[in-house]
């Protein structure tokens, strides 16, 4: 009876381990699909962004049209900024930061007070999520072998 129990336990353990390995392959497959995704044009990205805000904030058709145009201008500007070679990375960052602030101000001008507060809350939530993602990324890729070693006394 004991041998039968141990045999079944090892079989279950083996199946579980093989399933865990398959899950890793599936996750790697998702990353591959993400890299190979189709790049949308500026117009398509603007439409997608405006539609997303419309569903989140219950925008009117007029508000959606205005936001779509604002988003289109932003995407075209960002595409131009990506292509600039003469500016350094830090200067590009400052340019994009100023452009993002101007973009947010334009969006806020179109929204009602309730929509502004809802969007501000979402922006804060996104900031927190981005900080967590950056923190996780740094933790994964920047581990030094020295940090993992335990100090020994001489």
N, C-alpha and C positions, 0 to 999 in steps of 0.2 A: 504494500500500500504506500509506503514511504517513497519507494522508487518511482511509482506511478505519479505521485504528487510532485516530486522533483522534476520529472520529465515534462509534465504539463507546465510547471512554472518556468522552466527553461524555454519551452516552446513559445509561451506567451511573451517572455522577455525578448526572445529573438524577433518575433513579429513586431513588437513595439519598437525595437531599435531600427528595424528596416523601414518602418513607416516614418520614423523621425527623419531618416536620411532622405526619403522621398519628399518630405515637406521642404527641406532645404533646397532641393532641386527646383521645386515649384517656385519658391521665392526668388531664386536666381533667375528663373525664366521670366518673372515679372519685371525684374530690372532690365533684362535684355529687351523686352517689349517696350519698356519706357524709353530706352535709348533710341529705338527704331520708330518712334511715333512720328506721324506726319506733322510737319510744321504748318501752322495756320498763318494765313496772311494777316496783315494789320486789320483789315476790315472784318475778317472772321473773328479775330480775337476781341475786337471792340464790341461786336454783336454779342459774343459769348459773355463778356464782362457786364454789358448793359442788361442782358437777360438775367444774369445771376443777381444783380442788384434789384431788378424789378421783382423777382420772386422773393427776395429777402425783405425788401422794404416797401412792397406794394406800391411801386411807382406808377404814375399815370403815363399814358402814351407820350405826352409832351415831354415829361421828365426823362423818359427812357430815350427819346430821340436826342435830347440835349446831352445826356450822359454818354450816349453812343458816340456822338461827335467829339466830346471831350476825350473819351477813351481813345478814339481813332487818332486824334492829334497827339496824345501821349505816346501811343505805340509807334507812330511814325517818327516822333522825336527821339524815342529810345533807340529805334533802329538806326537813326542817324548818329546817335552818340556811340553806339557799338562800333560803327565803322570808322570813327575818328582814330587816327593813329598818333597824332602829334601830342595829345594830352597824356599826362601820366595817370596811373591808376587812382591816385589820391584826388587829383583834380577832377577826374571823371566821377568819382564818388560824390564829391561836393556838388558837381553839376546835377547829378541825378537826384541828390537830396533836395536841392532847390527846386528842381522840376517836379519832384513828387509833392513837395509842399504846395506849389502853385496848383498842381492837379487836384489835391485834396481841397484847397480853397474853392476851386471852380465847382467841384462836386457839391460841397457844402452850400454854395450859393443857390443851387437848384433844389435842395431838399427842404422839407418842413422841419420844424423843431424836433418832433418825435423821431423822424427818420434820422436826423443828425445824431441824436443821443444813441439810437440803436446802432448806427454805423460806428460811432466812437467806441462803443462797448466792443463791437466786433474787432475793431482795429487793435484795441488793447489786448484782446484775447489772442489775436494773431501774433502780436509782439511777444507775448509770453510763450506761445508755441514755438516761435522761431528761436527764441533764446534757449529753450529746452533742446531743440533739434541741434543747434550749434554746440551746446554743451555735450550732448550725447556723441556727436561726431568727433569732437576734440578728444573725448574720453576713449573712444574706440581706436583712433588712428595715431594718437600721440603718446601712447604708453611707452616709456623708456624701459629697457631691460634692467637698468640700475634701480628704478623705483620698485620693481617687483622683488628684488633681492632683499633678504633680511640682513640687517647689519650683524656682524659677528664680533664678539669681544676678543681681544688679543691677550 
